[in-house]
Amino acid sequence: NVKKDRVERVISNRFSNTRVITECHKTEEGSVQTKNLRLATSEEVESYLAPKPSSLLRRIGSALHLV
């Protein structure tokens, strides 16, 4: 979403001709004007879908100076 400067996933395009339903981090759903959206690049999609270490693992790694 270029207007809100955040990643949103389109979950339905049957809302209207100019709006879609999106979600952000599986918690916030809403209708968004399509003019405020752009398609993600393949690099952005890969980065978004890449597994991230859990926050617990990050804290442990930081405590042990591994990260």
N, C-alpha and C positions, 0 to 999 in steps of 0.2 A: 504494500500500500504506500504509494509515493506521498500521499497527503499526510499520513501518520508516521511515515518513515519506519515501517516495521513489516516483518514477514507475516503474511496471512495466507491461509489455505482456502481456496474456493471449495465449498462443500455442496453447493447447489447453484446451478445457473438457470433455474426455472422460475426465479422470482419475478423478473420482468425483462424487457429488452435492454434496459440500461442499468440494472442493478443485479448483483449476485449476493448470495449468502456466504460469508467467510467465517473462519474461526482463527483465533490467535492462541497458540499453545493449548489447544483443546479446552479452553475455559471460557473464552468470550466469543459469542456468536453475534453476528449482526449483518445488516444489509449494507452494501458498499456500492457506490457508483463505479461502474466499470472504467470510467475515464480516470479514476484515481488508482488504477491497478496497472501493473506491467507484468509481463511474463518473466519469470526467473530464468537466468542463464543456466546452462547445464552445470557449470562450476558452482553456482549458488545452490542448486538443488543437491549436488553431491555433498557440499559442505553442511547443508541443513540436515541431510539424512545420515551423515557420518556419526557413528556412536561417540558419545562424549563420556569421559570418565565421570563417575558419580561424584557428587560433592564430597562425600565421605572419603573416597579414594584421593581426591585432590587435596583434602586437608591432611590426610596421612602422608601423602607424598611431600607436601610442603613442610610438614613437621620433620620429616626425615631428610629434607633437602634433596629429594629425588626429582622434583619437578622444576 
